[in-house]
């Protein structure tokens, strides 16, 4: 009598189970590796996520200022802004990212007038605050651009762009409220 023939179903079932559990283990390891290799999944990398979305933007009096679309790109490591001012004449884009090596958030803004602005900073008290390096205005005064994005309880976001001199606001360049498009 051939014992192998009698145990063939048991051997096939054991082989199936071994293969099944091995594949499940490999799959779990791949999933863990994908999670472990997420380059931009820390809380600091996600500190500006409140700005992601399609927005209608109004000025301080409620008049339309433009539209803005902020999306996550580059594997979730970069936020890209797509600004169109009211009337469509002025447009711009920015790239925003957490520079883990430097420990700061950075923004590079460019627009269709040829203007560019570089900012750095980070989260402060639930807000995102970024500032430029000091620059000299036409009168020779040393000034700094500072932009603050504040998420509000009603789901809107306030963006306030100030020019500072000696730590004090000397000019507001933009004060807008972002409301999600319906």
KOLTIMAR-303147 format. One record per atom (N, C-alpha, C): x, y, z. Coordinates in steps of 0.001 Angstrom, whole numbers, padded with zeros to 6 digits, always signed. Layout:
BEGIN
XYZ
...
// end
This chain:
BEGIN
+000835-001167+000000
+000000+000000+000000
+000893+001249+000000
+000534+002231-000823
+001321+003444-000975
+000744+004521-000043
+001508+004851+001022
+001034+005845+001998
+001000+007263+001416
+001846+007526+000418
+001860+008837-000209
+000536+009114-000893
-000031+008137-001546
-001303+008310-002239
-002422+008605-001250
-002370+007961-000062
-003398+008194+000934
-003303+009596+001532
-002104+010127+001650
-001900+011438+002275
-001861+012588+001273
-002078+012279-000011
-001984+013306-001037
-002907+014498-000753
-004187+014327-000386
-005014+015497-000071
-004455+016287+001099
-003937+015608+002101
-003371+016310+003256
-002131+017089+002853
-001302+016516+001997
-000088+017198+001527
-000468+018416+000688
-001445+018271-000212
-001881+019391-001044
-002462+020516-000179
-003283+020127+000822
-003870+021130+001708
-002787+021844+002507
-001802+021094+003019
-000698+021701+003781
+000113+022639+002902
+000345+022230+001657
+001091+023083+000723
+000307+024359+000434
-001015+024217+000255
-001866+025382+000026
-001793+026352+001210
-001940+025815+002425
-001889+026666+003612
-000541+027362+003750
+000533+026626+003534
+001872+027210+003626
+002028+028336+002607
+001590+028094+001380
+001681+029113+000329
+000821+030326+000676
-000421+030079+001111
-001334+031154+001461
-000748+032043+002559
-000282+031438+003649
+000249+032231+004761
+001565+032915+004405
+002357+032293+003557
+003594+032937+003102
+003263+034181+002280
+002281+034054+001377
+001876+035208+000572
+001300+036317+001446
+000510+035964+002458
-000032+036965+003370
+001082+037669+004128
+002075+036947+004566
+003206+037531+005294
+003985+038480+004388
+004255+038036+003140
+004990+038888+002190
+004191+040158+001914
+002875+040010+001726
+002029+041173+001477
+002052+042142+002659
+002001+041618+003861
+002060+042459+005065
+003393+043185+005140
+004475+042498+004782
+005793+043131+004800
+005882+044238+003765
+005300+044006+002565
+005288+045039+001530
+004493+046252+001979
+003337+046020+002622
+002519+047123+003120
+003273+047897+004187
+003939+047206+005106
+004714+047868+006154
+005868+048662+005549
+006528+048067+004545
+007647+048763+003897
+007160+050031+003210
+005987+049953+002567
+005445+051143+001912
+005142+052226+002935
+004613+051832+004087
+004324+052793+005151
+005620+053355+005723
+006599+052488+005960
+007877+052917+006517
+008625+053839+005566
+008413+053676+004258
+009134+054466+003263
+008397+055738+002873
+007318+056045+003543
+006594+057280+003247
+007489+058447+003657
+007968+059170+002679
+008934+060230+002933
+008343+061470+003581
+007045+061638+003468
+006440+062894+003913
+005175+062655+004731
+005236+061735+005668
+004043+061357+006437
+004076+061831+007882
+005034+062652+008261
+005087+063112+009645
+004070+064229+009867
+003786+064507+011119
+002875+065607+011449
+003397+066930+010897
+004713+067132+010924
+005269+068380+010382
+005053+068476+008878
+005152+067340+008162
+004899+067348+006720
+003433+067642+006417
+002543+067362+007341
+001104+067539+007127
+000558+068806+007786
+001440+069642+008336
+001006+070827+009096
+000274+071853+008243
+000421+071816+006925
-000196+072810+006053
-001354+072209+005261
-001738+070981+005579
-002810+070305+004843
-004143+071040+004924
-004334+071872+005942
-005602+072605+006051
-005823+073541+004873
-004772+073831+004119
-004868+074746+002983
-005230+074021+001687
-005179+072698+001676
-005479+071927+000471
-006955+072074+000128
-007238+072323-001155
-008624+072393-001606
-008805+073363-002753
-010056+073482-003200
-010461+074461-004217
-011201+075574-003504
-010715+076796-003664
-011189+077916-002853
-011692+079082-003687
-012709+079763-003174
-013109+081105-003597
-012495+082027-002556
-011832+083077-002989
-011134+083963-002058
-011748+085358-002152
-012048+085933-000977
-012597+087282-000917
-011669+088175-000110
-011774+089477-000372
-010995+090460+000366
-011678+090817+001676
-011117+091780+002412
-011656+092163+003721
-013107+092642+003688
-013552+093228+002572
-014930+093725+002471
-015877+092674+001908
-015351+091495+001581
-016176+090436+001010
-016201+090412-000500
-015496+091351-001134
-015461+091379-002593
-014552+090264-003109
-014881+089702-004286
-014062+088614-004828
-012616+089061-005065
-011688+088248-004600
-010262+088506-004828
-009696+087537-005859
-010296+086338-005959
-009827+085355-006919
-010189+083950-006495
-009564+083006-007162
-009725+081595-006826
-008349+080993-006612
-008318+079927-005843
-007045+079270-005566
-007295+077778-005418
-006435+076998-006037
-006491+075539-005897
-005152+075103-005334
-005199+074406-004212
-003986+073897-003583
-004094+072381-003593
-003082+071742-004169
-003095+070284-004288
-001774+069700-003812
-001854+068469-003364
-000661+067734-002950
-000086+067037-004182
+001231+067220-004414
+001919+066581-005542
+003209+065937-005038
+003926+065324-005945
+005230+064700-005658
+005139+063714-004494
+004205+062766-004620
+004061+061738-003596
+003603+062284-002256
+002924+063433-002278
+002433+064035-001047
+003448+064914-000343
+004598+065128-000957
+005664+065903-000313
+005590+067400-000582
+004786+067815-001560
+004754+069220-001973
+003298+069657-002114
+002994+070874-001664
+001714+071505-001953
+001947+072517-003061
+001150+072407-004128
+001257+073365-005221
+000007+074231-005241
+000241+075527-005304
-000824+076522-005338
-001016+076998-006768
-002303+077190-007160
-002657+077710-008487
-003604+078894-008276
-003083+080106-008276
-003855+081317-008006
-004308+081971-009308
-005576+082407-009338
-006100+083234-010420
-006845+084380-009748
-006343+085599-009961
-006986+086763-009373
-008330+087048-010013
-009179+087794-009313
-010486+088168-009853
-010281+088835-011206
-011052+088417-012199
-010904+088944-013555
-009897+088158-014379
-009082+087358-013747
-008154+086478-014448
-006875+087111-014956
-006661+088398-014699
-005468+089063-015237
-004181+088626-014530
-004250+088441-013225
-003024+088022-012536
-003151+086570-012088
-002074+085832-012342
-002015+084422-011970
-000678+084151-011318
-000630+083094-010546
+000629+082719-009916
+000560+081306-009380
+001702+080822-009013
+001791+079484-008436
+002871+079477-007366
+002688+078607-006417
+003739+078430-005413
+003940+076951-005155
+005147+076629-004747
+005493+075297-004266
+005801+075441-002786
+005184+074587-001980
+005302+074647-000522
+005695+073265-000033
+006698+073194+000839
+007138+071882+001314
+007849+072019+002649
+007820+070925+003402
+008561+070875+004657
+009960+070379+004345
+010950+071212+004622
+012352+070863+004409
+012856+070224+005702
+012788+068895+005757
+013148+068167+006975
+014609+068391+007357
+015473+068536+006383
+016898+068753+006680
+017106+070077+007404
+016359+071101+007008
+016482+072426+007624
+015505+072607+008791
+014474+071754+008865
+013480+071856+009934
+012516+073015+009770
+012258+073422+008512
+011351+074546+008248
+010475+074247+007030
+009329+074926+006981
+008518+074953+005778
+009081+076023+004855
+008998+075784+003551
+009466+076755+002569
+008400+076956+001499
+008343+078164+000971
+007461+078478-000149
+008256+079248-001190
+008050+078892-002454
+008568+079677-003572
+007371+080065-004423
+007096+081373-004479
+005985+081935-005245
+006531+082602-006494
+005885+082373-007634
+006186+083084-008882
+004865+083414-009545
+004837+084550-010278
+003585+084918-010930
+003827+085456-012326
+002719+085814-013000
+002811+086241-014393
+003284+087676-014567
+003679+088338-013474
+004296+089662-013603
+005812+089565-013501
+006306+088360-013262
+007740+088166-013088
+008187+088282-011641
+007251+088484-010746
+007595+088583-009327
+007851+087207-008747
+008737+087167-007780
+009033+085932-007055
+009200+086276-005579
+008842+085344-004730
+008965+085535-003292
+009346+084202-002666
+010379+084220-001846
+010796+083022-001115
+010533+083244+000366
+009854+082267+000968
+009494+082353+002381
+009931+081083+003094
+010082+081188+004409
+010312+079996+005229
+009721+080249+006610
+009404+079174+007288
+008816+079274+008616
+008230+077956+009035
+007040+078013+009629
+006414+076783+010070
+005181+077038+010898
+004628+075938+011439
+003414+076072+012239
+003681+076792+013554
+002754+077684+013896
+002803+078425+015170
+001386+078528+015697
+001102+077846+016772
-000216+077942+017399
-001369+077587+016479
-001213+076565+015648
-002278+076143+014742
-002313+076898+013426
-001455+077884+013266
-001368+078672+012030
-000082+078288+011307
-000009+078629+010023
+001246+078502+009278
+001757+079919+009083
+003003+080160+009496
+003608+081491+009406
+004935+081358+008675
+005069+082093+007581
+006317+082093+006811
+006733+083521+006522
+008038+083739+006549
+008602+085078+006326
+009734+085017+005315
+009978+086180+004701
+011096+086305+003764
+012368+086664+004524
+013458+086610+003824
+014694+087179+004342
+014522+088703+004330
+015236+089420+005186
+015147+090893+005156
+015553+091443+003782
+014887+092514+003383
+015221+093189+002125
+015161+094690+002369
+015747+095454+001473
+015725+096922+001571
+014677+097460+000602
+013801+098316+001117
+012821+098953+000235
+013501+100113-000497
+012741+100834-001326
+013321+101908-002142
+013882+103052-001302
+013402+103191-000061
+013910+104242+000831
+015091+103755+001677
+015475+102490+001482
+016609+101958+002228
+016241+101315+003559
+014951+101219+003875
+014515+100591+005121
+014590+099068+005011
+015025+098425+006082
+015049+096956+006088
+013666+096445+006471
+013125+095599+005611
+011775+095077+005811
+011746+093576+005583
+010621+092964+005987
+010418+091517+005851
+008972+091286+005423
+008776+090378+004463
+007431+089913+004132
+007085+088798+005110
+005847+088820+005621
+005363+087722+006466
+003943+087383+006029
+003723+086101+005770
+002384+085630+005419
+001950+084618+006468
+000716+084810+006959
+000142+083919+007969
-001152+083337+007424
-001263+082007+007479
-002478+081301+007094
-003103+080760+008372
-004356+081123+008615
-005031+080728+009851
-006304+079960+009523
-006357+078662+009878
-007615+077926+009699
-008612+078376+010766
-009864+078567+010348
-010873+079063+011276
-011943+078002+011511
-012663+078147+012610
-013648+077141+013021
-014719+076873+011968
-015058+077869+011161
-016113+077684+010157
-015598+077008+008880
-014329+076554+008875
-013762+075870+007714
-013074+076787+006734
-013149+078095+006963
-012447+079033+006093
-010993+079157+006559
-010192+079765+005706
-008786+080041+006035
-008531+081510+005741
-007921+082208+006684
-007524+083600+006460
-006050+083618+006069
-005745+084338+004990
-004359+084560+004583
-004068+086044+004748
-003058+086366+005542
-002706+087756+005828
-001238+087966+005461
-000991+088837+004483
+000359+089123+003995
+000728+090523+004439
+001736+090600+005281
+002171+091875+005844
+003619+092169+005454
+003942+093444+005472
+005334+093879+005383
+005680+094438+006759
+006764+093933+007322
+007188+094335+008665
+008466+095157+008600
+008567+096087+009519
+009801+096837+009728
+010019+096890+011236
+011175+096457+011674
+011467+096387+013108
+010400+095592+013864
+009880+094519+013214
+008905+093650+013853
+007488+094173+013885
+007254+095357+013320
+005915+095957+013328
+005366+096028+011907
+004054+095803+011770
+003406+095867+010461
+003407+097306+009945
+003955+097506+008751
+003933+098827+008113
+003011+098832+006894
+002637+097630+006407
+001765+097558+005245
+001132+096169+005188
-000138+096119+004807
-000800+094849+004497
-000911+094772+002983
-000315+093738+002395
-000369+093572+000942
-001568+092743+000509
-002035+091856+001390
-003197+091027+001066
-003822+090549+002367
-005142+090575+002412
-005884+090034+003550
-007115+089365+002962
-007076+088054+002872
-008147+087330+002202
-008712+086197+003032
-009944+085842+002715
-010616+084714+003341
-010899+083670+002265
-010449+082461+002523
-010644+081325+001631
-011893+080559+002056
-012830+080374+001108
-014016+079551+001345
-014017+078443+000299
-014240+077214+000756
-014241+076087-000169
-015332+076255-001221
-014983+075941-002469
-015971+075984-003545
-017006+074898-003299
-018246+075207-003635
-019346+074240-003451
-019519+073408-004678
// end
